[in-house]
């Protein structure tokens, strides 16, 4: 008996179904192109599985209600695009500070501002990492297909619950509107991580103290004295807004619980890192063109290797360095004016040349032919 069933679906639907598989039972959002299909499907499906859907008055209220729902014990998700993601940044910082697990799906579109609202882009890479203020770390995933929209949402919830951190799924119009066959695994073979609960009152419920692991998270309304604040606090939630040592411990915790677990979080697809002449680092929908460019290049005697981060942040530094040691140069194709290339340049640190291949406007994808042209130009 097959451990999966085959279904033909849109990326937005796969996103919603993956969330439900992961145990999501609360969704709050506000309509915005090109995210709205995710929201529409969640509005239909959540009541069928005993969940709750709320259309809020704006994106600020949407993410705020997800924070509240998470503390009430639900696995929560919101989804948005460009301008809505900008509005959510303050509460992303609040979720990071209060160690609130939740998933935020960001469907990139051409910006800034209203831009070209119906066209895909990859222009929010750095905003996803640095959008809120202060020192914190989040996890950012980047699916490149309808299949990965399903599986990566499950992974996003698992990472969020494990590390008590907001996890961003950074996709684009191209992927959520794409349609293809999807393998839907049976529930019994899906790995679903659920948050740990305190066993008794008085346990620390935040990091920043002497804890070596992510603390348990109570539900509001249970028999626990829960203090939750966006201000600097100790491991019990008590505010310390003038004590530098308490803040140093807390901020270090928020950063290091991600950085020190890179080995568990980082995920990248790699190909031909050791024997390549040319390297490519790509992500999301652009990586689909890289696959064809590699095949065509091989037929023409061009030896190409690539790294495709499934997790953008934390960045797969080790894999990119390995690529840089063997390749004569690395090309970074992305549908923006140059964002991830800055991280590649930082990691490579002069080991080889790094070249940009950028394309913006109209939702036009970078083609395999354009990638191959850039490869040949670099060779010559």
Secondary structure, 3 states (H helix, E strand, C coil): CCCEEEEEEEHHHHHHHHHHHCCEEEEEECCCCCCHHHHHHHHHHHHHHCCEEEECCCHHHHHHHHHHHHHCCCEEEEEEEHHHHHHHHHHHHHHHHCCCCEEEEEEEEECCCCCEEEEECCCCHHHHHHCCCCCCCCEEECCCCHHHHHHHHHHHHHHHHHHCCEEEEEEEHHHHCCEEEEEEECHHHCCCCCCCCCCCCCCCCCCCCCCCCCCCCCCCCCCCCCCCCCCCECCCCCECCCCHHHHHHHHHHHHHHHHCCHHHHCCEEEECCCCCCEEEEECCCHHHHHHHHHHHHHHCCCCEEEEEECEEECCCHHHHHHHHHHCCEEEEEECCCCCHHHHHHHHHCCCCEEEEEECCCCCCCCCHHHHHHHHHHHHC
